[in-house]
């Protein structure tokens, strides 16, 4: 019974999703519109952004790890 329900739900989801991905063709933009589009970034911009993201990720994980170690250290050093 459960397998039939899962199969029915999967089939319904597939049928519904057919109409969702209906992208149109390419659109020509005017020069004014193209001036507002950023085509990309320089390698130094990408490198700086990646370095900043990595540093913030490491800082957050280090802080979280230190907090967890402090928490578990309380239980490890506890003697009744």
N, C-alpha and C positions, 0 to 999 in steps of 0.2 A: 504494500500500500504506500509506504513512504517513498519507495523508488519511483512509483508512478507519479506521485505528486511532484517530486523533484524534476522528473522528466517533463512534466506538463509545464511547470514554471520556467524551465530552461527553454522550452519551445516557444512559450509566450514571449519571453524576453527577447529571443532571437527575432521573432516576427515583428515586435515593436521596434527593435533597433534598426530594422531595414530602412525605415523612412528617416531616421535621424541623420545619417551621414549623406547628406544631399548637397554637396558643395557645388557652387557654380564655377564657371570658367574664370580665367584671368580678367582683371579689370584694368583698363588703361587709366593712369593717373595724370593729372595736369602737372605742369612744372611747379605751380604753387603748392600742390599737395605733396609732390616729391621733396620739396624743401623741408617739409616737416617730418620726413621719415629718416630715421637713423639707420644707416645700412650696416654699421658695424663699429667696432672699437679697435683701437690700436693694440698691439701686443703688450705694451707696457700697462695700458689700462686694465686689460684682462688679467695680467700677472698681479697687479696691485690689488684688484678686487678679490682674486683667488687667495692671495696671501692674507688679506684682511679677514676673509671668511674663515680660512683655516685657523688663524690666530684666535678668533672669537670662539670657534668650535672647541679648540683645545682648552681655552680658558674656562669655558662652561663645563666641559667634561672633567677638567682637573678639579674645579670647585666642587662638583657633584661627587667625584670620587673621594675627595678629602672629607666631605660631610659624611659619606657612607662609612669611611674608615673610622671616623670619630664615633659614629653611632655603634658600629660593631665592636670597637675597642672597649666600649663601656661594658658590653656583655662578656667579652673575652677576659677582662681583668676583674670581673665581679667574682668575689669569693664569699659564699654565705657563712 
